[in-house]
């Protein structure tokens, strides 16, 4: 077959697949699932021997017994025939009961294992840093998470239900063939080895296309999620056709990869059944020749043929099982790479108990760049913020304002120097403990597809209705909420799409108000509000800031005029520091920005 259009994918990593299989096996044989596995393995042995060897052997005895007989039969002879018939039924029933046990216990344990596996994957994803999510497609991550559960289920069924039974079947059938016709054993072994080798070779060819398909499937999901999430931007710019073509292109590549994979499946299917026909024809001819010579009974001929059919079916199932295993490994590969990946930020091995209470912040000789080869954002930055002090961060885009906040929240670590809060280094305590002491309102707040109540109470899940109502009032949401049929229980839609930009911002502000944290960070938190709402919110902020150390990133300088202190950053350095009136008198960068700000905004955008 020709090469797939997506043949530029990396080569198959056999070591990675071995580690992935070991990882799955560790899940299977955890102590709480151990007895499930024991019962399944014992049932598989019983079912295989009863169904595939003992029942056919009873057929052999029955045929050999009745072949020389002519009806009508005497009662004693009929009793013997009926006894053999009951033995056949007995072994089939035993095999059936064992198979039901296998299926039942696999179903029971698989659901539990998939639950634990998905929980572990989500737990690992939550450990990754801000940069990981900034550089990842959310849709792709969701697709990878769903595929790893499906991949495990397929592996569970193939390895536990099928592959284990196949191994036992091959051994049992092989022993039976040797016992009744030793000369037939050698051709059967040669054929089986050739069969396994040929199918393994073809499966490796197909494996590459399965990996391509899995990666392209993730890309299709990511492309679709990106397009749906930004539907408003697409419509505003009239780019529906372009986005459709972009989706069609990646979807076409996925389809081509699928076609190549199915093509190899057809080749494998044809090879399997061609080899089966060859061996069955050969052995049948061989057995009939021995029968014609009088050295083999007709019952043994039938028995050998039944065993050979069982062996052929087992090897076909083996090929199918290996095919499913390869495909499952390919589908789980992307997520497992993430599971092996170490987060860039770690909690200390022996974390200190947080001592944050007043909110004194110290940046001590902090040096930071996003990559080692990049220009430094901060070089030996020193900033001290007193407890309860209200500080504004001002500067043109790229000056380091957002980087300052990311370092404070420990989304990233500096290359040198350190940050202290109340005299305690933030890298000496758990990240979750640090962030519990900081309330943060981003410039573009994101809400969960949950109720307004749930979104406001996210930082304080145990808050009572009185506290919720108070922050709703102080963030000027009362009027809006009263108009909603379900009030605080109204769902806001994915990412808060049912609310306007200003309403989402006020929900985020209410969330920060409710959280009892000594440090408050506002990243232009009034940017999405109209002028009337902004006046109300500014007044509410004065109450919110009381007793809290507050850091305000400001693009609109009118929002920080009343703060205790304003720090002006330029290219990662503090160029000015003082109150609003002091900085205006200096007639420096701040005064220039303030005087030139006719529409209330300065160079807006990403800092870095």
VMD Tcl script that draws the C-alpha trace (Angstrom):
set ca {
  {0.00 0.00 0.00}
  {1.10 3.62 -0.57}
  {2.21 5.89 2.17}
  {-0.39 7.79 4.13}
  {-0.63 11.56 3.63}
  {0.20 11.95 7.30}
  {3.35 9.86 7.15}
  {5.39 12.67 8.72}
  {4.40 11.48 12.18}
  {7.18 10.38 14.55}
  {8.17 6.68 14.58}
  {6.45 4.28 16.95}
  {7.98 4.44 20.41}
  {8.00 0.81 21.54}
  {9.45 1.70 24.95}
  {6.61 4.16 25.49}
  {4.04 1.50 24.63}
  {5.65 -0.96 27.05}
  {5.45 1.64 29.81}
  {1.84 2.37 28.91}
  {0.92 -1.33 29.08}
  {2.66 -1.62 32.46}
  {0.76 1.45 33.63}
  {-2.56 -0.12 32.62}
  {-1.62 -3.45 34.24}
  {-0.80 -1.68 37.49}
  {-4.31 -0.33 37.51}
  {-5.76 -3.77 36.83}
  {-3.93 -5.45 39.68}
  {-4.36 -2.88 42.40}
  {-5.30 -4.58 45.68}
  {-8.97 -3.61 45.48}
  {-9.27 -5.28 42.06}
  {-7.06 -8.31 42.79}
  {-9.82 -10.83 43.50}
  {-11.70 -9.70 40.41}
  {-8.63 -10.68 38.39}
  {-8.24 -14.07 40.15}
  {-11.88 -14.98 39.47}
  {-11.57 -13.88 35.84}
  {-8.41 -15.91 35.24}
  {-9.82 -19.07 36.86}
  {-13.07 -18.68 34.93}
  {-11.14 -18.22 31.69}
  {-9.21 -21.47 32.25}
  {-12.38 -23.42 33.06}
  {-14.36 -21.96 30.14}
  {-11.63 -22.57 27.58}
  {-10.90 -26.17 28.57}
  {-14.58 -27.07 28.92}
  {-15.76 -25.37 25.75}
  {-12.85 -25.89 23.39}
  {-11.42 -29.28 24.38}
  {-13.68 -31.38 26.60}
  {-16.94 -30.76 24.71}
  {-15.33 -31.56 21.30}
  {-13.75 -34.66 22.85}
  {-17.18 -35.88 23.89}
  {-18.29 -35.31 20.29}
  {-15.44 -37.57 19.17}
  {-16.51 -40.30 21.58}
  {-20.12 -39.96 20.49}
  {-19.30 -40.20 16.79}
  {-16.97 -43.17 17.27}
  {-19.67 -44.89 19.35}
  {-22.59 -44.40 16.95}
  {-20.73 -44.81 13.62}
  {-20.95 -48.67 13.50}
  {-24.53 -48.69 14.89}
  {-27.71 -49.05 12.86}
  {-31.12 -47.99 14.23}
  {-33.32 -48.92 15.92}
  {-31.09 -48.95 19.00}
  {-31.48 -51.08 22.07}
  {-32.33 -49.30 25.34}
  {-28.92 -49.91 26.88}
  {-27.15 -48.54 23.81}
  {-29.46 -45.50 23.74}
  {-28.64 -44.87 27.38}
  {-24.93 -44.79 26.51}
  {-25.61 -42.37 23.62}
  {-27.76 -40.17 25.83}
  {-25.07 -40.17 28.50}
  {-22.52 -38.87 25.95}
  {-25.05 -36.26 24.84}
  {-25.48 -35.08 28.44}
  {-21.72 -34.83 28.86}
  {-21.52 -32.55 25.81}
  {-24.30 -30.37 27.21}
  {-22.67 -30.38 30.65}
  {-19.32 -29.07 29.38}
  {-21.05 -26.42 27.27}
  {-23.03 -25.24 30.32}
  {-19.86 -25.17 32.45}
  {-18.13 -23.12 29.75}
  {-21.12 -20.80 29.48}
  {-21.24 -20.19 33.25}
  {-17.50 -19.47 33.27}
  {-17.86 -17.04 30.34}
  {-20.71 -15.22 32.11}
  {-18.49 -14.91 35.20}
  {-15.68 -13.47 33.07}
  {-17.93 -10.90 31.39}
  {-19.67 -9.91 34.63}
  {-16.49 -9.41 36.64}
  {-14.74 -7.60 33.80}
  {-17.70 -5.22 33.49}
  {-17.79 -4.61 37.25}
  {-14.07 -3.98 37.61}
  {-13.60 -2.07 34.34}
  {-16.04 0.66 35.32}
  {-14.16 1.16 38.61}
  {-10.76 1.12 36.93}
  {-11.81 3.64 34.26}
  {-13.19 5.89 37.00}
  {-9.89 5.80 38.88}
  {-7.87 6.19 35.69}
  {-9.80 9.28 34.57}
  {-9.62 10.73 38.08}
  {-5.85 10.28 38.08}
  {-5.55 11.92 34.65}
  {-7.62 14.94 35.74}
  {-5.58 15.19 38.96}
  {-2.38 15.21 36.88}
  {-3.75 17.86 34.51}
  {-4.55 20.10 37.47}
  {-0.90 20.00 38.54}
  {0.32 21.63 35.35}
  {1.26 25.28 35.38}
  {-0.32 28.31 33.76}
  {2.04 28.07 30.77}
  {0.93 24.51 30.00}
  {-2.70 25.56 29.56}
  {-1.69 28.73 27.73}
  {0.05 26.55 25.12}
  {-2.53 23.73 24.92}
  {-5.82 23.29 23.10}
  {-8.51 22.64 25.69}
  {-10.58 20.67 23.18}
  {-7.61 18.42 22.43}
  {-6.99 17.75 26.14}
  {-10.64 16.80 26.64}
  {-10.49 14.44 23.64}
  {-7.30 12.82 24.95}
  {-8.86 12.32 28.38}
  {-11.95 10.65 26.94}
  {-9.84 8.43 24.66}
  {-7.63 7.12 27.45}
  {-10.71 5.67 29.22}
  {-11.99 4.10 26.01}
  {-8.52 2.73 25.27}
  {-8.34 1.08 28.70}
  {-11.77 -0.53 28.22}
  {-10.67 -1.99 24.88}
  {-7.43 -3.26 26.37}
  {-9.27 -4.72 29.35}
  {-11.64 -6.68 27.12}
  {-8.96 -7.83 24.70}
  {-6.36 -8.82 27.29}
  {-8.59 -10.21 30.02}
  {-11.51 -11.65 28.09}
  {-9.88 -12.56 24.79}
  {-6.09 -12.73 24.91}
  {-5.95 -14.72 28.17}
  {-8.51 -17.17 26.81}
  {-6.60 -17.41 23.54}
  {-3.35 -18.36 25.24}
  {-5.11 -21.05 27.27}
  {-6.97 -22.24 24.16}
  {-3.81 -22.53 22.07}
  {-2.05 -24.53 24.80}
  {-5.04 -26.82 25.45}
  {-5.79 -27.40 21.76}
  {-2.12 -27.95 20.99}
  {-1.83 -30.60 23.70}
  {-5.01 -32.32 22.43}
  {-3.75 -32.37 18.81}
  {-0.45 -33.85 19.91}
  {-2.19 -36.48 22.04}
  {-4.38 -37.77 19.19}
  {-2.15 -37.18 16.16}
  {1.50 -36.32 16.86}
  {2.35 -36.01 13.11}
  {-0.22 -33.20 12.76}
  {1.48 -31.17 15.47}
  {4.52 -30.02 13.46}
  {2.56 -28.55 10.51}
  {0.21 -26.86 12.99}
  {3.13 -25.25 14.86}
  {4.81 -24.07 11.63}
  {1.53 -22.66 10.36}
  {0.79 -20.94 13.69}
  {4.23 -19.28 13.80}
  {3.91 -18.15 10.19}
  {0.40 -16.85 10.90}
  {1.53 -14.86 13.95}
  {4.57 -13.46 12.12}
  {2.59 -12.37 9.05}
  {-0.18 -10.74 11.08}
  {2.30 -9.01 13.41}
  {4.12 -7.54 10.40}
  {0.88 -6.21 8.91}
  {-0.30 -4.86 12.27}
  {2.88 -2.82 12.66}
  {2.14 -1.26 9.28}
  {-1.39 -0.44 10.39}
  {-0.22 0.91 13.77}
  {1.32 4.00 12.22}
  {-1.97 4.98 10.62}
  {-3.80 4.41 13.89}
  {-1.40 6.84 15.60}
  {-1.86 9.38 12.81}
  {-5.61 9.04 13.14}
  {-5.55 9.58 16.91}
  {-3.41 12.71 16.61}
  {-5.55 14.09 13.79}
  {-8.70 13.29 15.76}
  {-7.34 15.44 18.61}
  {-6.57 18.19 16.12}
  {-10.10 18.03 14.66}
  {-11.57 18.30 18.16}
  {-9.25 21.19 19.03}
  {-10.03 23.01 15.78}
  {-13.76 22.61 16.31}
  {-13.57 23.72 19.96}
  {-11.48 26.75 19.00}
  {-13.98 27.71 16.32}
  {-17.07 27.24 18.51}
  {-15.51 29.12 21.44}
  {-14.72 32.10 19.21}
  {-17.95 32.05 17.21}
  {-18.66 35.73 17.93}
  {-15.29 36.84 16.54}
  {-15.85 34.66 13.47}
  {-19.25 36.23 12.80}
  {-18.10 39.79 13.46}
  {-15.31 39.42 10.90}
  {-17.42 37.36 8.48}
  {-14.89 34.50 8.46}
  {-17.35 31.59 8.57}
  {-16.20 30.27 5.18}
  {-12.52 30.47 6.14}
  {-13.11 28.61 9.41}
  {-15.15 25.97 7.57}
  {-12.31 25.46 5.08}
  {-9.82 25.23 7.95}
  {-11.96 22.54 9.59}
  {-12.49 20.71 6.30}
  {-8.74 20.57 5.67}
  {-7.85 18.90 8.99}
  {-10.98 16.71 8.85}
  {-9.98 15.54 5.35}
  {-6.54 14.53 6.65}
  {-8.21 12.59 9.47}
  {-10.52 10.87 6.98}
  {-7.60 9.89 4.73}
  {-5.77 8.45 7.71}
  {-8.89 6.49 8.65}
  {-9.16 5.12 5.10}
  {-5.55 3.96 5.11}
  {-6.10 2.27 8.48}
  {-9.20 0.51 7.21}
  {-7.30 -0.51 4.08}
  {-4.69 -2.28 6.17}
  {-7.51 -3.88 8.19}
  {-8.87 -5.34 4.95}
  {-5.41 -6.72 4.07}
  {-5.10 -8.28 7.52}
  {-8.59 -9.81 7.31}
  {-7.87 -11.32 3.91}
  {-4.53 -12.73 5.06}
  {-6.03 -14.27 8.19}
  {-8.81 -16.13 6.48}
  {-6.67 -17.20 3.51}
  {-4.18 -18.82 5.87}
  {-7.06 -20.46 7.77}
  {-8.50 -22.00 4.62}
  {-5.08 -23.35 3.63}
  {-4.35 -25.07 6.97}
  {-7.87 -26.45 7.43}
  {-7.88 -27.89 3.91}
  {-4.45 -29.46 4.43}
  {-5.27 -31.04 7.81}
  {-8.66 -32.29 6.62}
  {-7.03 -33.99 3.65}
  {-4.34 -35.44 5.93}
  {-6.92 -36.78 8.44}
  {-9.11 -38.29 5.70}
  {-6.05 -40.05 4.26}
  {-5.34 -41.64 7.64}
  {-9.02 -42.63 7.96}
  {-8.90 -44.22 4.50}
  {-5.85 -46.23 5.62}
  {-7.76 -47.35 8.71}
  {-5.35 -45.70 11.16}
  {-7.77 -43.01 12.35}
  {-11.43 -43.21 13.35}
  {-14.00 -40.89 11.86}
  {-14.58 -39.48 15.34}
  {-10.90 -38.54 15.60}
  {-11.09 -36.92 12.14}
  {-14.00 -34.77 13.31}
  {-12.29 -34.08 16.63}
  {-9.05 -32.92 14.97}
  {-10.98 -30.75 12.54}
  {-12.94 -29.17 15.43}
  {-9.68 -28.54 17.30}
  {-8.11 -27.02 14.22}
  {-11.13 -24.76 13.70}
  {-10.79 -23.72 17.35}
  {-7.06 -23.07 16.83}
  {-7.69 -21.12 13.61}
  {-10.37 -19.04 15.26}
  {-8.06 -18.44 18.21}
  {-5.31 -17.13 15.96}
  {-7.75 -14.94 14.03}
  {-8.99 -13.59 17.34}
  {-5.37 -13.15 18.39}
  {-4.74 -11.02 15.32}
  {-7.89 -9.00 15.98}
  {-6.97 -8.60 19.65}
  {-3.46 -7.41 18.84}
  {-4.96 -5.02 16.29}
  {-7.27 -3.57 18.95}
  {-4.40 -3.41 21.46}
  {-2.20 -1.50 19.00}
  {-5.06 0.87 18.18}
  {-5.83 1.38 21.87}
  {-2.18 2.12 22.66}
  {-2.15 4.66 19.84}
  {-5.29 6.33 21.19}
  {-3.95 6.49 24.75}
  {-0.44 7.54 23.77}
  {-0.96 11.33 23.83}
  {-2.50 11.38 27.31}
  {0.13 8.99 28.68}
  {2.89 11.31 27.44}
  {1.26 14.01 29.57}
  {1.03 11.64 32.53}
  {4.78 11.06 32.29}
  {5.48 14.75 31.89}
  {6.65 16.55 35.02}
  {4.93 19.84 35.91}
  {7.24 22.84 35.70}
  {6.13 24.00 39.15}
  {6.26 21.77 42.22}
  {5.09 22.14 45.76}
  {7.92 21.78 48.26}
  {8.50 18.25 49.54}
  {8.07 19.50 53.09}
  {5.76 22.50 52.77}
  {5.61 25.02 55.55}
  {2.36 25.98 57.16}
  {1.22 29.29 55.63}
  {1.68 32.33 57.90}
  {-0.04 34.81 55.61}
  {-2.33 37.14 57.56}
  {-1.42 40.81 57.00}
  {-0.40 40.80 53.33}
  {3.08 42.35 53.34}
  {4.68 41.64 49.94}
  {8.43 41.64 49.18}
  {10.03 41.03 45.77}
  {13.72 40.49 46.54}
  {16.25 40.67 43.68}
  {13.81 38.93 41.34}
  {15.16 38.06 37.91}
  {12.76 36.53 35.39}
  {12.57 35.73 31.68}
  {10.06 33.48 29.94}
  {12.82 31.43 28.35}
  {16.48 31.27 29.24}
  {17.44 32.79 25.88}
  {14.81 35.56 26.00}
  {15.37 39.10 27.12}
  {14.74 39.45 30.86}
  {11.37 40.84 31.90}
  {12.70 41.64 35.39}
  {16.31 42.10 36.40}
  {16.98 42.26 40.16}
  {13.52 43.68 40.84}
  {12.96 44.89 44.41}
  {9.48 45.94 45.52}
  {8.11 46.21 49.04}
  {4.36 46.60 49.61}
  {3.15 47.29 53.14}
  {0.23 45.44 54.74}
  {-3.06 47.06 53.75}
  {-1.38 49.30 51.18}
  {-3.27 49.98 47.96}
  {-0.84 49.97 45.04}
  {-1.38 50.60 41.35}
  {0.87 49.12 38.68}
  {1.16 51.33 35.61}
  {3.16 51.11 32.43}
  {2.99 50.58 28.70}
  {2.37 47.13 27.25}
  {5.33 44.86 27.81}
  {6.46 46.61 30.96}
  {5.88 43.55 33.19}
  {2.60 44.28 34.98}
  {0.90 40.95 34.28}
  {4.18 39.08 34.83}
  {4.36 40.67 38.29}
  {0.93 39.22 39.14}
  {1.76 35.78 37.71}
  {4.88 35.62 39.84}
  {2.95 36.72 42.92}
  {0.34 34.00 42.32}
  {3.21 31.58 41.60}
  {2.02 30.67 38.16}
  {5.74 30.89 37.37}
  {8.96 30.96 39.38}
  {11.76 33.52 38.94}
  {15.16 32.35 37.72}
  {16.73 33.96 40.78}
  {15.67 35.95 43.80}
  {12.47 35.17 45.66}
  {9.11 36.55 46.78}
  {7.93 36.76 50.37}
  {4.53 37.41 51.90}
  {4.56 38.34 55.60}
  {8.19 37.28 55.73}
  {7.53 33.77 54.35}
  {8.83 32.66 50.94}
  {5.93 31.68 48.71}
  {7.89 28.77 47.21}
  {8.09 27.18 50.67}
  {4.31 26.65 50.96}
  {1.82 24.74 48.83}
  {0.53 26.59 45.77}
  {-3.07 26.02 46.85}
  {-2.35 27.50 50.30}
  {-0.78 30.56 48.71}
  {-3.68 31.20 46.36}
  {-6.26 30.76 49.10}
  {-4.85 33.97 50.59}
  {-5.16 35.99 47.37}
  {-8.34 37.21 45.68}
  {-7.87 37.79 41.97}
  {-10.16 39.54 39.47}
  {-8.76 39.13 35.93}
  {-9.34 41.51 33.07}
  {-11.32 38.85 31.22}
  {-13.11 36.79 33.89}
  {-14.13 33.23 33.08}
  {-17.23 31.70 34.63}
  {-18.28 28.07 34.98}
  {-21.40 26.79 33.25}
  {-23.11 26.75 36.62}
  {-25.46 29.01 38.54}
  {-24.64 32.60 39.47}
  {-24.65 31.46 43.10}
  {-22.08 28.75 42.43}
  {-19.84 31.16 40.54}
  {-19.94 33.80 43.26}
  {-19.41 31.26 46.06}
  {-16.56 29.46 44.25}
  {-13.92 30.88 46.59}
  {-16.08 30.38 49.70}
  {-18.29 27.31 49.03}
  {-19.78 27.37 52.54}
  {-20.94 30.99 52.36}
  {-24.51 31.55 53.54}
  {-27.24 33.43 51.68}
  {-26.75 36.60 53.73}
  {-23.10 36.84 52.70}
  {-23.96 36.12 49.06}
  {-26.69 38.76 49.03}
  {-24.33 41.30 50.56}
  {-21.65 40.94 47.86}
  {-24.34 40.87 45.18}
  {-25.54 44.24 46.45}
  {-22.03 45.68 46.76}
  {-21.15 44.61 43.21}
  {-24.40 46.09 41.85}
  {-25.80 42.81 40.57}
  {-29.12 42.98 42.45}
  {-31.10 44.63 39.69}
  {-29.82 42.26 37.03}
  {-30.40 39.15 39.15}
  {-33.92 40.21 40.16}
  {-34.89 40.27 36.48}
  {-33.87 36.67 35.95}
  {-36.62 34.00 36.35}
  {-34.41 31.80 38.54}
  {-32.44 34.59 40.20}
  {-29.18 33.41 41.73}
  {-29.88 29.88 40.49}
  {-29.72 30.97 36.83}
  {-27.12 29.11 34.75}
  {-24.69 31.52 33.10}
  {-23.83 29.34 30.08}
  {-20.42 28.07 28.99}
  {-17.76 30.61 30.01}
  {-20.62 32.92 31.10}
  {-21.87 33.47 27.56}
  {-25.40 34.38 28.74}
  {-24.08 37.45 30.57}
  {-22.72 40.67 29.14}
  {-19.06 41.57 29.61}
  {-19.90 43.98 32.43}
  {-22.17 41.44 34.15}
  {-19.46 38.78 34.03}
  {-16.99 41.26 35.47}
  {-19.32 42.11 38.33}
  {-19.87 38.42 39.12}
  {-16.08 38.03 39.29}
  {-15.88 41.11 41.54}
  {-18.56 39.67 43.83}
  {-16.58 36.41 43.98}
  {-13.48 38.33 45.08}
  {-15.48 40.32 47.63}
  {-16.78 37.12 49.20}
  {-13.37 35.49 49.50}
  {-11.78 36.51 52.79}
  {-8.20 36.93 51.58}
  {-5.67 39.47 52.93}
  {-4.39 40.24 49.40}
  {-6.52 41.51 46.52}
  {-5.34 41.70 42.91}
  {-7.41 43.59 40.34}
  {-6.32 43.30 36.72}
  {-8.24 46.30 35.32}
  {-11.33 44.85 36.96}
  {-13.60 47.70 35.80}
  {-12.57 47.53 32.15}
  {-15.85 45.97 30.96}
  {-18.18 48.27 32.90}
  {-20.09 51.23 31.62}
  {-19.32 54.60 33.20}
  {-22.33 54.50 35.57}
  {-21.56 51.01 36.84}
  {-17.90 51.95 37.17}
  {-18.73 54.73 39.60}
  {-20.73 52.30 41.75}
  {-17.98 49.68 41.59}
  {-15.25 52.17 42.44}
  {-17.19 53.07 45.59}
  {-17.66 49.39 46.40}
  {-13.94 48.82 45.91}
  {-13.12 51.35 48.57}
  {-14.92 49.13 51.10}
  {-13.46 45.96 49.55}
  {-9.91 47.27 49.86}
  {-10.15 48.13 53.53}
  {-7.81 45.94 55.55}
  {-6.44 44.24 52.43}
  {-3.21 44.69 50.55}
  {-4.42 45.64 47.10}
  {-2.61 45.56 43.77}
  {-4.38 47.17 40.82}
  {-3.13 46.76 37.27}
  {-4.40 49.85 35.51}
  {-4.69 50.74 31.86}
  {-7.30 53.37 32.66}
  {-5.40 55.70 34.96}
  {-8.52 57.33 36.37}
  {-9.16 54.12 38.31}
  {-6.00 54.42 40.43}
  {-5.82 58.11 41.25}
  {-7.05 57.54 44.82}
  {-4.67 54.68 45.63}
  {-1.99 55.01 48.31}
  {0.85 54.43 45.87}
  {1.50 54.06 42.17}
  {4.45 52.10 40.74}
  {5.37 52.91 37.15}
  {7.10 50.10 35.26}
  {9.01 50.32 32.00}
  {10.82 47.38 30.44}
  {10.73 45.53 33.77}
  {12.22 48.35 35.82}
  {10.60 50.71 38.34}
  {11.00 54.16 36.82}
  {8.64 56.04 39.14}
  {7.06 55.40 42.54}
  {4.74 57.66 44.51}
  {1.19 58.96 44.89}
  {-0.88 60.27 42.00}
  {-0.17 63.91 42.86}
  {3.53 63.30 43.46}
  {3.97 61.60 40.09}
  {2.11 64.35 38.25}
  {4.48 66.92 39.79}
  {7.50 64.94 38.56}
  {6.28 65.37 34.99}
  {7.77 62.03 34.05}
  {6.38 58.93 32.31}
  {3.27 58.74 34.49}
  {2.39 62.39 33.90}
  {2.92 61.88 30.17}
  {0.66 58.82 30.11}
  {-1.97 60.55 32.20}
  {-2.02 63.74 30.10}
  {-2.07 61.84 26.80}
  {-4.92 59.57 27.88}
  {-7.80 61.32 26.22}
  {-10.08 58.29 25.96}
  {-9.18 56.77 29.34}
  {-6.96 54.00 27.96}
  {-3.25 53.53 27.33}
  {-1.57 50.95 25.16}
  {-3.74 47.97 26.02}
  {-2.85 44.38 25.49}
  {-0.71 41.56 26.64}
  {2.27 42.49 28.70}
  {4.60 40.00 27.24}
}
mol new
graphics top color blue
foreach p $ca { graphics top sphere $p radius 0.5 }
foreach p [lrange $ca 0 end-1] q [lrange $ca 1 end] { graphics top cylinder $p $q radius 0.2 }
display resetview
